[in-house]
Amino acid sequence: MTTERSEIEAACRVLMFRVGDKRFGIPLSLVVEVLEVEESPIAVPGAPDWVRGVINHHGKVVTVIGMGKVFGWIEEPASRQVILLDVSGERIGAAVDRIESLEDVPLDTASQDNGSPARRCWYRGELLEIIDADMLTAVIDRKLVARHAGTGK
């Protein structure tokens, strides 16, 4: 049993994507669907700048966030690729530049720096940032609190 547990903790099935020239991953367990949206999300007046807008997904309204913007990594161009995520029972669309692949990423060397919302590891010669549900929720909550307090977008 110990071996199985350590193998599960050591590797994770991850959906790889790019925002700008950076490579990111998100555990496949959070991914509901990958969408190629035909039209830009509908803008929401007064929404933070990291909210791209909303889309209709099978009759439900889903908020789409710009992954580069919400984490403050980079500005990203308008993209038609959206990863539909299930985060704490809520559906969120994550706009990314390009979906790349599914990979089994070893997490035994991943670390999290102070101030970084993502776990980082070297994978195939590139720095990979892995985002999980807790990190995504915490970053969004912080941004919403800061916006409400008038100190952030």
ChimeraX attribute file (.defattr): number of C-alpha atoms within 10 A of each C-alpha:
attribute: neighborCount
match mode: 1-to-1
recipient: residues
	/A:1	5
	/A:2	6
	/A:3	8
	/A:4	9
	/A:5	9
	/A:6	11
	/A:7	13
	/A:8	13
	/A:9	12
	/A:10	15
	/A:11	15
	/A:12	18
	/A:13	16
	/A:14	22
	/A:15	23
	/A:16	21
	/A:17	21
	/A:18	17
	/A:19	22
	/A:20	15
	/A:21	9
	/A:22	15
	/A:23	18
	/A:24	23
	/A:25	25
	/A:26	22
	/A:27	20
	/A:28	18
	/A:29	15
	/A:30	19
	/A:31	18
	/A:32	15
	/A:33	13
	/A:34	15
	/A:35	15
	/A:36	12
	/A:37	14
	/A:38	8
	/A:39	9
	/A:40	14
	/A:41	21
	/A:42	13
	/A:43	14
	/A:44	13
	/A:45	7
	/A:46	7
	/A:47	12
	/A:48	16
	/A:49	13
	/A:50	19
	/A:51	22
	/A:52	23
	/A:53	21
	/A:54	19
	/A:55	19
	/A:56	11
	/A:57	13
	/A:58	7
	/A:59	7
	/A:60	10
	/A:61	13
	/A:62	19
	/A:63	21
	/A:64	24
	/A:65	24
	/A:66	26
	/A:67	25
	/A:68	21
	/A:69	17
	/A:70	20
	/A:71	17
	/A:72	11
	/A:73	13
	/A:74	15
	/A:75	14
	/A:76	16
	/A:77	13
	/A:78	13
	/A:79	16
	/A:80	16
	/A:81	19
	/A:82	23
	/A:83	23
	/A:84	21
	/A:85	23
	/A:86	16
	/A:87	17
	/A:88	11
	/A:89	8
	/A:90	9
	/A:91	19
	/A:92	21
	/A:93	29
	/A:94	21
	/A:95	28
	/A:96	23
	/A:97	21
	/A:98	16
	/A:99	18
	/A:100	13
	/A:101	10
	/A:102	15
	/A:103	15
	/A:104	13
	/A:105	22
	/A:106	18
	/A:107	19
	/A:108	14
	/A:109	12
	/A:110	18
	/A:111	14
	/A:112	13
	/A:113	10
	/A:114	7
	/A:115	6
	/A:116	14
	/A:117	18
	/A:118	23
	/A:119	19
	/A:120	20
	/A:121	20
	/A:122	14
	/A:123	15
	/A:124	8
	/A:125	7
	/A:126	10
	/A:127	13
	/A:128	22
	/A:129	23
	/A:130	24
	/A:131	17
	/A:132	18
	/A:133	16
	/A:134	12
	/A:135	16
	/A:136	16
	/A:137	13
	/A:138	12
	/A:139	17
	/A:140	15
	/A:141	12
	/A:142	12
	/A:143	19
	/A:144	16
	/A:145	14
	/A:146	13
	/A:147	14
	/A:148	11
	/A:149	9
	/A:150	9
	/A:151	10
	/A:152	12
	/A:153	15
